[in-house]
């Protein structure tokens, strides 16, 4: 989709630098998310130094986890292929990045003997906006496209794009043609990230407790929305088991984990410091 937008900018006499690519949007997301988290940390009276270090650990975890998640999923393909190519050319999984980022940041906070809740609440809004920007980059790159649709907002990706190649292989369009109109699932998830960020911001505003509930709200909204968006995904090489995609299984696991933590928090509410993060520390 990026070449189409660049051509539109050229026709209207606009400079191409106005259109950021996937990696530039990811970089902007990192900077914006970090700024929002550090600002929230300062408002809550926390240590910006430790928050910055935990954020750095989270980003390293996201980079490693995003690739590792996909590489592990490509092991059966590598065995069938008889080589390392599927693993060495694996993409990046959003859920892998998110989960490894959580683990990496939590590990640092544990080593520093700091509570988890305040930090994860501080990054909840920025994490949602990060998904918004990164998934916009996915739309421009043409990956993570949806199934064909007759709805008026269906998007035709240009010839040579992943969607067009996929449709050509299945005999749906000629090789030199654009794809069929498909659901812009990348933009759906970008909107989901914004909604999840908004919900987290609302929780932060309404509650003075920094026990991880804002981040839990973000996770709940994102997991539920991601499960539904997966029903509209058209890229089939995503891993499936028992009729559900890998991301749908992860979404279900997140919802179950949040429910278990909420139940544990209710049981410990009589003591001080009860909440999402207190249960996570147990």
PyMOL commands that set and color helices and strands:
alter all, ss='L'
color gray80, all
select helices_A, chain A and resi 2-11+16-18+22-43+48-73+75-81+85-88+94-111+116-141+162-169+185-206+213-230+246-267+276-281
alter helices_A, ss='H'
color red, helices_A
select strands_A, chain A and resi 240-241+244-245
alter strands_A, ss='S'
color yellow, strands_A
deselect
rebuild
show_as cartoon
